[in-house]
């Protein structure tokens, strides 16, 4: 533990020094750091999907730096003006974890994950949240947001009883989408959104993270297409001059070669 605390203290000291001495670090604000933090978060997400433990370590450190940077900026304001420091932030999350885990730090019984999640959402409402959906960030990517919304409402019991009902809903929404497309209706986009929402719901029931599943598909497609491009170039052809039948032969060859 002492080694870990020493490492964290080292980061805090370096942050103080950079804020005092480095022209770039001196100029940064919460707003200027925001897009960089988002970028670092996606880099961590990539490392996780790649299963690269060393890269996860690196990106975790990068994000830790950002958290310390926000805390440093917060500490530069007086408390009466909303200022805070890293200790305030850490104590806040520690208090939250203790309060929301009464099955660990209190006398509540929770022997499974679903009970824990349900208790968590109920406690948030008791703390003053007006909706279980308040904690879903508006800026989340839509696919991730849909998954989080469904997971949140499940915590208070608003959910289907079994996956068969969810699949029936998927088929219902697909048919409604087809109907609107046939009518060339302006509602086709809304119905398409309903199809996606229902599919995400079904994925949740099957224990599939839809965002991760789609990203894996994106990566497979990219790898196959680039393999196809390379094969076409080796054969002295130009992809844009080929028809779909010719392209499909290379596509199938790429799938076979990559065993995907």
N, C-alpha and C positions, 0 to 999 in steps of 0.2 A: 504493500500500500504506500509506503514512504517513497518508493521509486516513482509510482504513478503521480503522487502529489507533487514531487519535485519536477517531473516533466511538465505538469500543468502550470506550476509556478514559473518555470522557464518560459513557457509560451506567453504568460501574462507580462513578464518582464520585457520580453522582446517586443510585444505589442506596444507597451508604454514607450519604449525607445524609438520604435518606428513612427509612432504618432507625434513624437517630439522632434524627430530629426529628419525624417524622409519627406521630401516635398510631395510625392504622390500620396503617401498615406495621410498626410496632413489635410489634403484636399477632399478626402472621401467623406461621404455622407450616407445615411441610411438609403437614400434614394439611388445614389450612384453605385452602391454595393449590391442593390437588389438583383439586377440582371446577372451579375457575376455569381451571386449565390445560386440563382436558378440554374445557371450553366454548370456549376460545380455539382449540384444535386443530380443533374442528368448524367454527368460523368460518373458519379457513384452508381447510378442506376445501370449504366452500361457495364461497369465493372462487375456488378452483381450478376447480371444476365450472362456475362462471359465466364463467370465462376473464377475470376482472377483475384485470388486472395491478396496478393501483393498490391494490386491496383486498388482494391477496396481499402486496404490500410492507408495508401497514399491519399485517396479521395476523402476518406474519413478525417484525415488530418487537415485537408484543405477546408472542409466544412467546419471543423472545430475552430480554425483560424477565423472564419467568418463570424461565428457566434461570439468569439472573444472580441472581434472588431466592433460588432454592434453594441456589446456591453461597454466597451471603451468609450464609444460615442455617447452612450447613455449616461456614463459617469461624468461627462464633461458639463452636464447641466445640474443645477441645484435641485435638491430633492423637492422643494416646493414648486419647481417648474417641471416636475415630471421626471427628474433624473433618477437613474438607478445604476447599479453596478453588477458585476458578475455574481457576487454573493447573493444579491437580491434575486437574480434570475434562477440560480441554482436552488436557493431555499424555496422559491416559489414552486418549482417543479417537484421538489422533495415533498413539500406539504400536499401538493395535489396527488402525488402517488400514494401517500399514506392515507389521505382522506378517501380516495377512490378504490382502495383495496382493504375494505373492512374485513374481508375474509382472511386477511393476513395480519392486519394491525388492530382488528376489533373482534367482535363475537358473531359476525355474519358467516353463515355456511354457504360455500360455493364450491361444488366438487367437479364442475365441468366448465368449459370455455364459454358456452352460451349463457350460463348463469352469470359469469363474471362480466360479460359484455352487457347483459341486461341491467345488472346492478350499476355499471359504469354510466349508462345513459340516464338511469333514474336519478343517480347522484348529481349529474350535471344539471338536471331540471331543478333539483332541490337547491342547487347553488345559485339559481337565478336565471338560467338559460330559459328562454321562452319557447324554444323549439329544439328538438333533437337534431335538427338539420343546421343549426347555427354554426356548428363546428366544421361545416364543409366549405372550404374556400371557394369563392366565386371564380378565382383565376385558375383553378384546376383544369387540366385538359378534360374535355367533355366525357370521354370514355371512362377515365378514372373517376370523375365526379359522379357519373351514373352508378358505378359500382359502390362508391362510398355512401351515396344516398340510400341505396337499397340495403346496404349493410347496417346503416344507422337506424332505419325504421324497423329493421328486423329485431334490433335490440329492445324495442318496446312491444314486440309481438305482432307488428303489421307485416305479415308475410304469408306466402302460400304454405299449405300444409305439406304438400309433396311435389316432387319434380314433374310428375305427370300433368299437374295443373298448369305448371309454368310452360311446359312444351305446348299444351293446348293453346295457351295465350300467344306463344310464338307463331303458331300456325294461323291463329285468328288475325294477328297483326299483319302477317305476310299476305293473307287474302285481302285485307282492307287496303294494303298498299297496292296490290295488283289492280283492285277495283278503281282506285284513284288514278293510277297510271293509265288505265284503259280509257278513263274519262278525260285524260289530259288535264287533270284538276290541279289547282294551286295547292290543294291539300296533300299532294303526293309527298312533298318534303316532310310534312308533319308525320304522315303515316310511316315514312321510312325511318324517322327518328324513333317512332314507337316500336318498329321492328328491332332496331338496335338495342333499345332499352330492354325489350323482352328477352333478346338473346343474351344480353349481359346478365340478366336475372337468372337465366337458365345456367349459364356458365358458373355463376355463384353457387347454385345448388349442386353442381357437379364438382365443386372444389377447384375450379379453373379460374385463374386471374386473367380476365379478358385482355387487359393491357399488355401483360407479359406474353400471352398467346399471340396477339396481333403483332407484337414486336418480333417474335420468333419467325412468324410468317414473313414479315418485311425483310428480315435478314436472309431467310432462305431464298426469297424471290430475288433479292439483290445479288446474292452469290451465284444463283443459277444464271441470271441475265448476264452478269459480267463474264461468266464462263462461256456463255453462248457468244458474246461479243468477241471474246478472244479466239474462239474456234472459227468464227466467220472470218476474222481478220487473217488467220493462218491460211485459210483456203482462198485468200485473195479476193474475197467478196465484200460488198458494202451492205450493211444491214438495211439501210433505207431503200435500197434497190430491190430487195427481196420481197416476195409475196408471203402471206401468212402460212401457206402450206410449207414453204421452204423454211421459214423461221421455226415452225413447229417441230420440224425434224431436228434442228439444232437444239431446240428447247428440251425435247425428250432425251436427246443424247446428253445434255448437261445434267438433267435429273438423274440419269443412269450413272453417269461418271461420278457424281457427287453422292450417290446412294441416298438421296433425300426424297 
